[in-house]
Amino acid sequence: MDDETFNLSIRKFLKTVGVKSQHEIEQAVARAIAAGSIAGTESFPATMTLDIAGVTLNVKFEGQISLQ
């Protein structure tokens, strides 16, 4: 195993996940506000699951998304 290649590939994956996840969340919130289904002052529980089948990894992360 090449540690440098491994670490760079992890960082690239996490950057992609972070950027795309943020974009999806922002779009979903904007749609909900536009539809009037939320006021824009709420907080929402959020869950993210990391699954890597090749090494039998399945981890759930929980947090909170606050709009104000």
N, C-alpha and C positions, 0 to 999 in steps of 0.2 A: 504494500500500500504506500502511495506517495502522499504524505501528510499535507503538503502544500496544495496539491491538486484537490484532495479531499476537502480541506478547509475552504478553498476558493469555491468549490461547487456547492457546498453548504451555504456559504454567504450569498452566492448568486440566487440559489433557490429561495432563501429567506427574504432577500430583497424583492424578488418577483412576487412572492406571496404577500409581503407587506404592502407593496404599492398597489397591486391588483385588489387586495382585500379592502384597502382604504377607499379606492375608487368605487367599488361595489357598494360599500356601506354609505358613502356620500350620495350616490345615485338613489339608493333605496330610501334614504331619509328625505331627500328632495322630492321624490315621487309621493311619499306619504304626506308630507307637508302640503304639497300642491293639491292632493286629493282631499285634504282636510281630515285625514284619519288620525293625525297627531298634531299637537300644537307647536312642537318645536322646543318644548321645555322639559321633555321627559328624559328618563334614564332607562336603559334597556339592558337586561342581562345578555351576555354574549358568550358563545362557546365556539372553540376552534378545535378541530381534531387533526392531529398529525398521524398519518398512516404510511408506513414504509413496509410493504409486504416482504421484501427480500430479507429483512432482518427481524421480522416479526415485532415491529414497533407500532403501537397504537396508544397515543397519549392525548388526553383531553385537557384543554386549557380553558379556564373560565374567567370572565371579567365583566366589566360594566362599561357601557357606552353612554356617556352623558351628553346631552345636547345643550345644556346650560349650566 
